[in-house]
């Protein structure tokens, strides 16, 4: 039979042991962390040159409709240059790509960023784990 003091001591030992084991288990997860942010990122597309050529031809045709003599030539050249620039920008705009970046503050102190082609379900503050280079949601 335990005395009341021995009983209190035994309970404190059990509680302390459980607390330190739980703390050690959480600290032992070097692949775990918290989501710091989720941001949509638009990257400008690449242009193949088709837009510039098409825009240049269109601009030259339009510029050629105005003026006479040297003015007509100048307007044709200006139309071609402006059209080429506009066509190039339109082509880049049409091939924009939207991705999502998830920044994670790892429990071990480092920071990692993960990129997704479609909007991920992670939210700021989510507890996550990295396994095989992929981000997994953990239940708290």
C-alpha positions in Angstrom: 0.0 0.0 0.0 1.2 3.5 -0.8 1.3 6.4 1.5 -0.4 9.6 0.3 3.0 11.2 -0.4 4.3 8.1 -2.3 1.0 8.1 -4.3 1.5 11.8 -5.3 5.1 11.2 -6.2 4.2 8.2 -8.4 1.5 10.2 -10.2 3.9 13.1 -10.8 6.5 10.7 -12.3 3.9 9.2 -14.6 2.6 12.6 -15.7 6.1 13.9 -16.2 7.2 10.9 -18.2 4.1 11.1 -20.5 4.7 14.8 -21.0 8.4 14.4 -22.0 7.6 11.5 -24.3 4.9 13.5 -26.1 7.2 16.5 -26.4 10.0 14.3 -27.7 7.6 12.8 -30.3 6.6 16.2 -31.6 10.2 17.5 -31.7 11.4 14.4 -33.4 9.4 15.2 -36.6 12.1 17.0 -38.7 9.8 16.7 -41.8 6.9 18.6 -40.2 6.0 22.3 -40.2 3.3 24.9 -40.5 2.1 26.6 -43.6 3.3 30.2 -43.6 1.5 31.3 -46.8 -0.3 30.2 -49.9 0.2 32.6 -52.9 -1.0 32.5 -56.5 1.9 33.4 -58.9 1.4 34.4 -62.5 4.4 33.8 -64.7 4.6 35.6 -68.1 4.4 33.2 -71.0 7.0 32.7 -73.7 6.6 34.1 -77.2 7.5 32.1 -80.2 7.7 35.0 -82.6 4.5 34.2 -84.4 2.6 37.0 -82.6 5.4 39.5 -83.6 5.3 38.5 -87.2 1.5 38.5 -87.5 1.4 41.9 -85.6 4.1 43.3 -87.8 2.3 42.3 -91.1 -1.0 43.6 -89.8 0.6 46.9 -88.6 2.3 47.4 -91.9 -0.9 46.8 -93.9 -2.7 49.3 -91.7 0.1 51.9 -91.8 0.3 51.6 -95.6 -3.3 52.8 -95.9 -2.3 56.3 -94.8 -0.2 59.1 -96.2 1.6 59.6 -99.5 5.2 59.2 -100.7 7.7 59.3 -97.9 5.0 59.7 -95.2 3.3 56.6 -96.4 6.6 54.7 -96.1 7.2 56.0 -92.6 3.7 55.1 -91.5 4.1 51.6 -93.0 7.4 51.1 -91.1 5.9 52.6 -87.9 2.8 50.4 -88.3 5.0 47.3 -88.7 7.1 48.1 -85.6 4.1 48.9 -83.5 2.2 45.8 -84.7 5.2 43.5 -84.1 5.5 44.8 -80.5 1.8 44.5 -79.8 1.6 41.0 -81.4 4.6 39.9 -79.2 2.9 41.2 -76.0 -0.4 39.6 -76.9 1.2 36.3 -77.5 3.0 36.4 -74.2 -0.2 37.4 -72.4 -2.1 34.5 -73.9 0.4 32.0 -72.7 0.5 33.2 -69.0 0.7 30.5 -66.5 -0.8 30.6 -63.0 0.8 28.5 -60.2 0.6 28.4 -56.5 3.4 28.6 -54.0 3.0 27.2 -50.5 5.7 28.4 -48.0 6.3 26.2 -45.0 8.2 27.0 -41.8 9.7 23.7 -40.8 9.7 22.6 -37.1 13.5 22.2 -37.4 13.9 25.9 -38.3 14.3 25.9 -42.1 11.8 27.3 -44.6 10.7 25.4 -47.7 8.5 26.3 -50.7 6.3 24.0 -52.7 4.9 24.7 -56.1 1.5 23.5 -57.4 -0.1 23.6 -60.8 -3.6 23.9 -59.4 -4.8 25.6 -56.3 -3.9 23.5 -53.3 -6.2 22.9 -50.3 -3.6 24.1 -47.7 -4.3 27.1 -45.6 -2.0 29.3 -43.6 -1.4 27.7 -40.2 -2.0 24.1 -41.4 0.2 21.4 -39.8 2.0 19.6 -42.6 4.6 16.9 -43.3 7.0 16.5 -46.2 7.1 12.9 -47.5 8.9 12.0 -50.7 9.0 15.6 -51.7 5.3 16.1 -51.4 3.3 18.1 -48.8 0.8 16.2 -46.7 -1.8 17.7 -44.3 -1.6 16.4 -40.7 -4.4 16.5 -38.3 -3.6 18.4 -35.1 
